[in-house]
Amino acid sequence: MTRSDVVPEVIWTPKPERVARAAITDFASFAAERTGSPLPDYAALWEFSTTDLPGFWSAVADYFQIRWHDRPTAVLPEAVMPGADWFPGGTLNYAEHALSKADRTGGDPAVIAIEEDGTERLVGPDELRAMVGAAQAGLSRLGVGAGDRVVALVPNSVQALVAFLAAASLGAVWSSCSPDFGAPSVIDRFTQISPTVLIAVDGYRYGGKAFPVAETVGKIRAALPTLAGAVHIPALGTPPPDGMLSWDELTAESAEPDFTPVPFSAPLWVLYSSGTTGLPKPIVQSVGGILVEHLKSLRLHWDLGPGERFLWFTTTGWMMWNFLIGGLLVDATIVLYDGSPGYPDLNALWKTAERHRVGLFGMSAPYVTACQKAGLTPAAQFDLTSIGAIGSTGSPLSTAGFRWLRDEVGADIQIASFSGGTDLCTGVVGGAPNVPVWLGEISCRALGAKVESFSPTGDSLVDEVGELVITAPMPSMPVFFWGDDGTRLHDSYFAEYPGVWRHGDWIRVSSRGSCVIEGRSDATLNRGGVRMGTAEFYRVVESVAAVVDSLVVDTSSSAAEGDLLLFVVLDGDPDRDQVFADLRRLIRAELSPRHVPGSIIAVPAVPHTMNGKKSEVPVKRILAGADVDTAVSRDALADPEGFDAFLEVARDALRGGAGG
């Protein structure tokens, strides 16, 4: 694997006054008093958090004043993976923590809900609590109790938040999909968990257009024989179909919310893997595990708290929605944006950040790239002085993306690229308010996340690329996969290194503690024994101005080295020969001669999953001869028709020897 000892430029340094007032500084003092040992900097705090798991996580629980109904008998009796039993004997309720805070400053709303047409709704904490109480009463009338599943086909809206909190208050299990998912994709997910209630909109708006989903909802209902009820949300104004309650009927009865205590390890929600190459994995995370993890992450790493406005552009089908609503746990105002980030133009989210004085603004790395390529200059157009930190995830943020955020959004803003994922519903590497930002790097490993880079033989690496592993348990790790006897969970994370979580990414951990994610380890480019992560490849390719998007596929097998194929989406109609020549020259100079592609092929679009990840592995399998229907689930793709168009161009080019 590649090695790098070059220290990149520091593009943000925390000011002493910011470090002094940061929650992480206060927490470090709190933890040091308990342990009797000084924790003078982030490195010392991280070391404590990953070597004394009971000491660290009990400090988190006490610092954030977890509301126990029954106190736990221990923190972690045995640090094993899989099967860690966190806070046994403890009972609590997630919704109680989200709704019971009273530290909002100046009458701040709990929620600001915004639609792409500019419609806004501000919901105060008392109103939110009343809405949840009414929805809880409605779900109870439908027979929902602790452990039952409530599923939803909903956009990023107030009703989605209220329905989740109502389900959580009852001790029920939540699961949601975005309404742009096709019926087969939703059915593949929801049928695995046998839900009691379905909540669904009649349609959604995106890019200035209305998209009815009544037919999709009908198919989903027909595929779920365990439903005791279904609820209709009239996003497009249509009446409920036969057999569905209206949202107004569900919430007709006023009631104060009641909070059912459940064990720390009880399921809170079910998230799903992308499902591009098979049935999506139904990943179950626990009530207590998510609660302590999100409190730690949002308050200590993101320094989010009372008086802050928190916006992360997401849908309900991405784990970032679950992370976003966790802002309620730390008294922040959460901003729910429903619609296209590019409607009426790419400035829509920047306008929202200005209007609502957003302090923590989260986005995907592709959104940063799109703004950069479009030549946006947000700081010159909007007052963004409220922003203290920008979060980026979904894929690695390029060096050019770091520079653009610094130059065009604000040099005083912390750029917190972070990575983790659906499996943990958090970031395991990210930023902290007392750690610098190095150009192109993720600042640190997260507290409580013992992230290491492993060689194939299980040796820990520094300044070298290896497998991203986690060598100590975390509370938000899945408690199980729904319907699994443990075999599938074990095979997904623990088969490669027994007792160690293998995440599926390449990572380089520097001697400074910073990190670089180098792409998926199952999509490695292995050229003549020189292995490279795809993220490093894309950083170079997509630095070329004419390249909008790209996808690289290594057709090598274990028996022979095949061609390296580079698919590119070009901006406008440039001189292809010149662009392809520039790409080859740049790849040779900045990567290696072995990684110069044999073919460069222009395509109309690169296939992405619903969550925005490039579909490298399915494309590789298909081009190697696998049947399309066995290699990829079309309903897991953001644009199935575009995927077909991509394959047609790719196959024609390969058959005809076309491409550069």
Buried (B, 14 or more C-beta within 10 A) or exposed (E): BBEBEEEBEEBBEBEEEBBEEBBBBBBBEBBBEBEEEEBEEBBBBBBBBBEBBBBBBBBBBEBBEBEBEEEBEBBBEEEEBBEBBBBBEBBBBBBBBBBBBEEBEEEBBBBBBBBBEEEEEBBBBEBBBBBBBBBBBBBBBBEBEBEBBBBBBBBBBBBBBBBBBBBBBBBBBBBBBBBBBBBBBBBBBBBBBBBBBBBBBBBBBBEEEEBBBBEBBBBBBEBBEBBEBBBBBBBBEEEBEEEBBBBEBBBEBEBEBBBBBBBBBBBBBBBBBBBBBBEBBBBBBBBBBBBBBBBBBBBBBBBBBBBBBBBBBBBBBBBBBBBBBBBBBBBBBBBBBBBBBBBEEBBBBBBBBBBBBBBBBBBBBBBBBBBBBEEBBBBEEBEBEBBBBBBBBBBBBBBBBBBBBBEBBBEEBBBBBBBBBBBBBBBBBBBBBBBBBBBBBBBBBBBBBBBBBBEEEBEEBBBBBBBBBBBBBBBBBBBBBBEBEEEBBBEBBBEBBEEBBBBBBBBBBBEBBBBBBBBBBEBBBBBEEBBBBBBBBBBBBBBBEBBBBBBBBBBBEEEEBBEBBBBBBBBEEBEBEEBBEBBBEBBEEBBBEBBBBEBBBBBEBBBBBBBBBBBBBBBBBBBEEBEEEEBBBBBBBBBBEBBBBBBEBBEEBBEEEEBB
